[in-house]
Amino acid sequence: MTSVGTPVTRVDGPAKVTGAALYSAEITPPGTVHLAIVGSTVAAGRVTAIDAAAARAAEGVLAVLTHDDVPAVASPPHLLPSLLGAAAPGESFFPMQDTVVHYAGQPVVLVVAHTYEQAHHAASLVRVDYEAAPAITTIDQGRERAYDAERLFAGLMPGREERGDVEAGLARADLRVDMSYRMAANHHNALEAPSTVAVWNGGELTLYESTMGVRATQQTVAQLLGLPVSHVRVITHFVGGGFGSKAMVWPHTTLTAMAARIVGRPVKLMLTRPQMFTSTGHREEQEQSIALGATRDGRLTAIRHDKLSITSLFDDWAEPATGVSSQLYACDAYLGVHRLIKGNTMTPTFTRGPGETLGMFTLETAMDELARRVDLDPLELRLRNVATTDPRGNPWSSGGLEECLRLGAERFGWSGRNPAPRAQPDGDWLIGTGMAVAAYPMAFFMPPQRARARIFADGSATVATSTQEFGTGVLTMATQVGADALGVALSDIEFQAGDTDLPNSTAAVGSAGAGMVASAVHEAGTALRRQLVDLAIGDPGSPLHGVDPASVTVTAGRLTSSDRAGATDTYGELLGRNHLSDAEATGTWRPPPLDTPHGLLTFGAQFAEVAVDPQLGLVRVRRLGGAFAPGRVLNPLLARSQLMGGMLWGMSQALLEGNHTDPRTGRWAETNLAEYLVPVNADAPEVTVDFVEVHDDVVGPLGAKGVGEIGQVGVAAAIANAIFHATGRRVRSLPITPETVMEPTPAAAPT
């Protein structure tokens, strides 16, 4: 291969820079009208009256739709992760089927008008009366109703993981660390608001949708509307960020299709920024606690990890916080328990680094405290406890954790660290450094992935699969993989994507996108190359007629054989002689089974340097460093960008991002980017990313494990540990706000 592994710049870069790349909300079929959604202002109760007279009389209004106008869904939604390749509604509830209100922001009225402005003005004129009921929207309100979850993550994962005797392991430990934490809810806030354009042609529906999974959207909308899947087409060429919010399919998409059918026109919906907080899920408010038992030399004897979080009234959804803490370190006794509270909220959902980001924050800050108590360097403590197999005794599909720890520490300058807290003042600032392990599981419950490769007599080629580009660089990566599989120059191949009319590709979530798309494209390109090699060998007019197929290589569209020096043929010449304008092949990749006898984690190590002003409670991150072992790196430029973005998001989660509901109203306190804080360029520190090369022949033909999630996973823990090193104060909440860092002011002496 000649293209994979090289830092190719984005093939879609020119289109994005020039504006030729169209996002869903920029698609405007002839006759398009606009939809605005009126959301409930109460978190629980029912609608008692709707006064829409003023809205219906407003200029440009075509329809005002209530629960009396919206048709019943053909079948109730059933929560399934989008990676399964089936319908994937974000929650097991569909609004506007009756008058009951389950959460604030739930759609209660739809307004359709000629322009966006007219629709939203008319929506502001709708008056809705409610009979409000008591709501539970916080952990404190519902703590007494908490219950143990049998299954979570749409039933795919157990709510409880256990091995060995944890109580006995804690009892025999020489020392014990007990820590508990509170984590605020997080929201996605992609730059591109979720958008839908729905166009009916007879009984067939085309959706231009801002989604991370065109196939999941197709399956979900077809099921809810009672349509054959073949009658729903979803097109998504470019997505302006998703981060999990666009992985599942939320009610607004199907409501747009319903409105379009009612008014008989193409309908466009663009959610407002405040509606993004109430329409596409979120990372739930949660509490986590952990107990570590250890010998005096730092060997773990037991781990107990508990999580409590708010879910919706209709789904047992929780981020699986114990998935990595149960596997990362060698420990015979482990217990992980998830507890849930049914609340008046929409169902939470994937948010970048789902589960593991906060689970690892809990584990890795506790490990830092353990290192302090046994007087070990935090790096040495991790190395001493690294698991060489998964809990079942299976080898890792590929390892690299120890190498990541050592390389990351070397690059960061960890060996020169003074371990004593408050040992490095810098004027009014205290300087601290911290580290944490990062790990993320491989997602292998997706169905077979398919792609199609096609080559033309002029030497140009295309590779196609239905995946969409949502900022990760998949178009570029897949073009590289297709070029190498076919044996053509990168400039001669085009990658086609973002359309359910193309071969199946599942939603790209859980860091699975690169592996599944690359594997399918590789299989398609390889199948077509074999087909053309066989054609050349059987062609009496070819200079390669009769050679051993194993001796043939293809470079830049030219076939050569090590068995016949000087003999060459080209794809174009071969097709021309055989009177073929083109040739094509389909490739299918089947993921490893769930019970594959290997541990499936991607490993990394992350380091942070912070400056803390203890009087003002200010924290400034000066440096972030990470070393990662993601299997084969298909494009180091793209991979580095993904990891850097994840690390900066981890910093944001650690210090800025957090939302709360007002317990009086059940509504989110922050619903815009003036209040929900995210970092800007001025907040960004120096970031270094290093790769540890590991070979993995389990995860796919190219050995790529993905980098989309792991960059975020260990950052918050590394920053919190650095703050402890700087100040000697252990912070137990996220985000880490100034008041949790600020030192108490000494009481003034009496006068």
Secondary structure, 3 states (H helix, E strand, C coil): CCCCCCCCCCCCHHHHHHCCCCEHHHCCCCCCEEEEEEECCCCCEEEEEEECHHHHHCCCEEEEECCCCCCCCCCCCCCCCHHHCCCCECCCCCCCCCCEECCCCCEEEEEEECCHHHHHHHHHHCEEEEEECCCCCCHHHHHHHCEECCEECCCCEECEEEECCHHHHHHCCCEEEEEEEEECEECCCCCCCCEEEEEEECCEEEEEECCCCHHHHHHHHHHHHCCCHHHEEEECCECCCCCCCCCCECHHHHHHHHHHHHHCCCEEEECCHHHHHHHCCCECCEEEEEEEEECCCCCEEEEEEEEEEEECCCCCCCCCCCCCCCCCECCCCEEEEEEEEECCCCCCCCCCCCCHHHHHHHHHHHHHHHHHHCCCCHHHHHHHHECCECCCCCEECCCCHHHHHHHHHHHHCHHHCCCCCCCCEECCEEEEEEEEEEEEECCCCCCCEEEEEEEECCCCEEEECCCCECCCCHHHHHHHHHHHHHCCCHHHEEEECCECCCCCCCCCCCCCHHHHHHHHHHHHHHHHHHHHHHHHHCCCCCCCCCCCHHHEEEECCEEEECCCCCCEEEHHHHHHHCCCCEEEEEEEECCCCCCCCCECEEEEEEEEEEEEECCCCEEEEEEEEEEEECECCCCHHHHHHHHHHHHHHHHHHHHCCCECECCCCCCECCCCCCCCCCCCHHHCCEEEEEECCCCCCCCCCCCECCCCCHHHHCHHHHHHHHHHHHHCCCCCEECCCHHHHCCCCCCCCCC
